[in-house]
Amino acid sequence: MRDIVYFLAFDGFIDWGAALALCEIRRPDEWRVQTVGFSLQPAVSMGGLRVLPELSLDQLDLDRVALLILPGGHLWERGHGDEAVAAAQRVHAAGAPVAGIDSGVLPLARAGLLDHCRHTGNWPGQIGVHVPGYAGAEQYDPTVLAVSDGGVISASELGSVEFAHEVIRTLDLYNATDREHWYRLFKHAVAPPWFGGGTAVAA
């Protein structure tokens, strides 16, 4: 049974990018979110949150993993994080999706997972600058803030709502209608019908 979503925490990770997605994953109370690290030492996010990983990247349960989320952070732009690249390869090979937002798409590129699927990122050309072996430039879509294809979710630093939407769809958290109502609420402040006729939420 695939019921665990792993979230990687490390010093300087961008804590807001995947926050909305994590809240929605936990809302149905059917999924377990576990924080993983390069070690079991506490990690301090870019926003100053101190997070204690529950396990290290080499301890992922490949039979139970439903999704691996890699947040952004300067770590990736410095070429560090080989353990996360290897973990993404293992999770994807095991048949579970992997997700990266902001510079968290860079380890997915280093893993070779963006070479043959539609994907996006912060800006055209960024991936190639930081990942010399990247061969997926023709698959890069600059017109979207997040996209899911081939078992890979990728998102721009500006696409936290779109990222959460793709995670919700990938994990099949809600039905298609409710997913669209959710997106319109969080992206455009348009309330679903049961909130009062679909009018805009008052500020």
Secondary structure, DSSP 8 states (H G I E B T S, - for coil): ---EEEEE--TT--SSTTHHHHHHHHTTS--EEEEEESSSS-EE-TT--EE--SEEGGG--TTTEEEEEE---HHHHTT--HHHHHHHHHHHHTT--EEEEGGGHHHHHHTTTTTTS-B--SSTTHHHHH-TT---GGGB-TT-SEEEETTEEEE-TT-HHHHHHHHHHHTT-S-HHHHHHHHHHHHH-B--GGGTTT-B---
